[in-house]
Amino acid sequence: MTTSALTREDLTALDRADTLAGFRERFSLPAGVIYLDGNSLGAMLRATAGRVSAMVEQEWGTGLIRSWNEAGWMELPGRIADKIGRLIGAAPGGMAVGDSTSVNLFKLLGAALAARPERRVILTEPGNFPTDLYIAQGLSKLLAQGHEVRMVAPDEIAAALDDSVAVLMLTHVNYHTGAMFDMAGLTEAAHAAGALTVWDLAHSAGAVPVDLAGADVDFAVGCGYKYLNGGPGAPAFLYVAPRLLADVRFPITGWWGHVAPFSFEAVFRPADGIARATVGTAPMISIAALEVGVDLALEAPMAAVRAKSVAMTDVFARLVQQRCAGFGLEIISPADAARRGSQVSVAHPNAYPVMQALIAHNVIGDFRAPDVLRFGMTPLYLGFAELWDAVELLRRILTEETWKQPQFNVRRSVT
Ligand SMILES: *Cc1c(COP(=O)(O)O)cnc(C)c1O
């Protein structure tokens, strides 16, 4: 990209050349809304309502409990897990779907600590997503064996990998800044220090290329409701490198993880494969919705998704600089696209009311405390001209000081 001033015509030309443009009509987005928050809650696919209604009315309503066998409910979570695995380069047999990202982190961190009994440190960074830090802290306390969550700045992680570190826990793409870690390099450094790795792919799966097997990652988790468009509270996924499966022990041992759940034995015996990472009955209605989103993601070539995502984040950042100069906005996402996920984060002292004013005018992003406007780029349902229109609205709100209106300054519970 050159650095000359962009025009709206430049962006409509990019839209005309966009090989992914056809995916837009597969989504049900309200007319006039520019949705820049697919990194927090993905948009709804048109096919989702029909799939969920068939699951509810036919499979549940008519099939009743017979559907566990006859509608393939038993195989459904494993099938979707394997499909997500194809999006993130998982080694075959390592993927499971279910529970939330938070709960899956607990399971995997517990497994990692059990596999390194002589070590006591979970290494991470203070800017990691809060639930990741909270889960690590809670688990360390629960174990009551002197475990410690050690937080160091991102550029000090490699140097902090010593023989006290049991596990390196990082989120691949930072939720706040959009900065992306070198997954392969840090995994290799962790292994060289004798540590295991847990990668959180909440802002990666379906958004940026990931190669779990290629990077030799030990464990990973991720979200179903962000770039996979699985719907609010969609089940999460987890990954365990197949080379670890024979010995891995999880801190929650439920009946779905038993080698023979329907033998109803009194003593837990783990399933042979990744099934041992599952706990209880999977939420079938949510899982049906998730599969629709995952199937669509598999239709889109990741190279094209990434190329459009990089172009969109570049264009958006340039527009903010060119069209909104002088208003105190500061782009905090990395300038180097190779180190950036699929979002642009912009700091501003009045970020909260500014975002509320944007949302009131149908440009939906979100606010992250203390001062960040977050704009997520979802190549499957967003066009370039919409980025222009979104930044023009931002400019108008800043120029006219619309954000000062009292209704935009009332804090709501979800930001
Ligand atoms: C969104 C997100 C989560 C969400 O966890 P839930 O258990 O689904 O609420 C966890 N970690 C990261 C990094 C996230 O971005």
The ligand as an SDF file (V2000), in Angstrom:
LIG
                    3D

 15 15  0  0  0  0  0  0  0  0999 V2000
  -13.1320  -13.7540   24.4560 C   0  0  0  0  0  0  0  0  0  0  0  0
  -11.9830  -14.3540   25.2050 C   0  0  0  0  0  0  0  0  0  0  0  0
  -12.1990  -15.3030   26.2020 C   0  0  0  0  0  0  0  0  0  0  0  0
  -13.6060  -15.6300   26.6050 C   0  0  0  0  0  0  0  0  0  0  0  0
  -13.7150  -16.6510   27.5170 O   0  0  0  0  0  0  0  0  0  0  0  0
  -15.1590  -17.2330   27.8590 P   0  0  0  0  0  0  0  0  0  0  0  0
  -14.8850  -18.3070   28.8050 O   0  0  0  0  0  0  0  0  0  0  0  0
  -15.7610  -17.6700   26.5570 O   0  0  0  0  0  0  0  0  0  0  0  0
  -15.9860  -16.1260   28.4060 O   0  0  0  0  0  0  0  0  0  0  0  0
  -11.0940  -15.8830   26.8030 C   0  0  0  0  0  0  0  0  0  0  0  0
   -9.8330  -15.5300   26.4610 N   0  0  0  0  0  0  0  0  0  0  0  0
   -9.6070  -14.6020   25.5030 C   0  0  0  0  0  0  0  0  0  0  0  0
   -8.2160  -14.2560   25.1310 C   0  0  0  0  0  0  0  0  0  0  0  0
  -10.6670  -13.9800   24.8720 C   0  0  0  0  0  0  0  0  0  0  0  0
  -10.4400  -13.0440   23.9430 O   0  0  0  0  0  0  0  0  0  0  0  0
  1  2  1  0
  2  3  1  0
  2 14  2  0
  3  4  1  0
  3 10  2  0
  4  5  1  0
  5  6  1  0
  6  7  2  0
  6  8  1  0
  6  9  1  0
 10 11  1  0
 11 12  2  0
 12 13  1  0
 12 14  1  0
 14 15  1  0
M  END
$$$$
